Structures are given as C-alpha cells and as structure tokens.
Amino acid sequence: MKRFMFRLERLLNWRRRRKEAQSTVVARALEELSAERHRLDTLSGQHRVMQNGLRRTRAGLIDPRQQLRTEAHDAWLRDRIDRQDVRVADADEKLSAERRTLSALARDEKLIGKLRERRAEEHRIETLRMETQEMDEIGSVRHQQERQPQMNADER
C-alpha cells in the first residue's frame, strides 16, 4: 500500500509558520510592555524622590523661586507619569490582542493537526486491514495447496 499522504499538509505547515510568526510578535509586544512599565517605574521613582526632598525642605527655610521650580517639575513629572500610564495601558491592550490572535492561530493549527492524526490512524487501520486480508488469502491458498496432495493421496 502506498504511504500516507495528508492532503492538507501544506495548509498545516502554513498555519504552523503563521503561529510561529505570531509568537514572535507576542514576544515583541511583551518586551515593549516591559520597557513601558520600566519607564513608568523610573518616572514614579523620580517622583517619589522629589516628594521626599520636598518634605525635607519644607522643614527648613523656603526659597520661593526654588519652590516654584520644584512645583513646576512636580507637575511635569506627574504629566509624564500620566502619559506613561496611558502608554502602558496601550501596550498591555496590544499584548492582549496579539495573544488572542496567537490563541486563535494555535487553535486552528491544532484542529488541522488532529485531522491529520485521525487521517493517519485511518490509513494505518486500512493498511493493517489490507495486510491481514492478504495474509488470510495467502494462508487460504497454502491451505488449499496442502489439502490437495492429501486428497489425491486419499483417493488413491
């Protein structure tokens, strides 16, 4: 019997390649999210350090010009933190969307893979059935050949 050929093998391979490519996209999106979170943590750390410095200087003498500069810098940092929060949320949403796409591609690949496995099993069963049938025919022919000499001997 001829060997097993899955007619949708090219489709299965194409879906595997798409899934692998999407895995790369997810990895990049995860790296981007990590970088955005790191920037947010850095800005938040700078803001905490500045707030701690303000608390210490309030205990001493207050320079109005320094106070204005500090407040302006504080407002600028808070604005940057807010914008960075939006970037983190966007990167998180992008990662979620890419993961959903990857999940759908994996589901599609698994579906075709299971179909391939089923077809391979059907082919294996059919091959075994045909081999068994051939062996039965060979056994039947041999049995017939062995019985004929005995019948001829009994007739004599």
N, C-alpha and C positions, 0 to 999 in steps of 0.2 A: 504494500500500500504506500502511496506517496506520503511524504512528510507533511506535518501540519503547517498550513499557511493561513494566517489570520488576515482577512481581507481589510480590516481596519487598522492594521499595524502602523501605517503611515500617519493616520489620524492620532493614534495613541502616542506615537513618538512626537508629533507636533504638539500635542497637549502637554506632554512631559516637558518639552522645551519651553513652552509658554509658562508653565508653573515654575520652572527654574528661574526664568527671567523675572517673573513676578516676585519670587523670593528675594532676588537681588534688589528689586525696587522697595520691598518691605524693609530690607536691611538698611538701605539708604535713608528711608523715611525714619527709621528708628534712630539712626545716627543723627539725623537732623533734629529730631525731637530732643535727643540727649544734649546736643550742642545748645539748643534754645533754652533748655532747663538750666544748663550750666551758666549761660549768660544771665538768666534770671536770678540764680543763686548768687552770682557775683555782684549784681546790682543790689540785691537785697542785703548782702553782707556790707557793701559800701554804705548803704543807707543806715544800717544798724550802727556801724562805726561812727558815722556822722551824728546820729542821735545820741549816742553815748558821749561824744565830745561836747555836744550842746548841753547836756545835763551837767557836765563838769564845769563848763564855762559860766553857766547861769549861777553857780555858787559864788563865783568871783565877780570882778568888775565887768560891766557890759560895755563893749565898744559898739556904737550904733552902726557904723559902716560895716564892721565885721558881722554884726548881727544880720544886716540886710543881705550881705553876700551869702551868708550861711543859709538864710531862709530861701534865697533865690536858688541856691544849689540844691537845697532840700526839695523844692518844688520841681526843679529839673529832674532830679533823681526819681521822684515819685511818678512823674510823667513817663520817664523811660521804663520804670517798672511796670506801669500800666500797659504801655505799648508792648513790652516784652511778655506780659501775661497773655495778651491777645495772640502774639506770635506762637507762644507755647500751646495755646488752645487750638490754633490753626494747624500746627504741626501734629498735635495729638489727633485731630479730626482726620488729617491726611493719612496718618498711620492707620487709623481705624478703617478708613475706606480702602486702603491698599490691602489690609489684612482680610477684609471682606472679599475683595477680588481674588486674593490668593486662596481663600477658603473655597470659593466657587470653582476656581480652576482645579483645585485638588479634588473636589467632589466629582467634577467632570472626568478627570483622569482616572479616578477610582472606578467610576461607572464603566468606562471603556475597558479598564484593566480586569474588572470582574467578568465582563462579557467575554474577554479574551480567555480568561481562565475556564469559563464554562464551555466555550467552544473547544478549547484544548482537551478538556475532560471528555466531551462528547466524541472527539476524534480518537482519543485513547480507548474509550469503550468500544467504539466501532472497529478500531484496529484489532482489539482483543477478540471481539465477536467474529471478525473475519478470519483471524488466525485459528480460533477454536473450530470454526466451520471447516477450514482447510485441513486441520489435524483430524477432525472427525471423518472427512472424506478419505483422507489417506488411510486412516485406521479401517474404515469400511472396505476400501479396495484391498488392503492387505488381508483382512479377514476373509474376504471373498476368495482371494488367491490361495489362502491357506486351506480353506474348506474344499475347494475344487479337487486338489490332489487326494484328499481324504475321501471324497465322494467317489472319485474314479477308482480308488483302491477298494472301497466297499462294494462297488458294482461288479468288480472282477471276481 
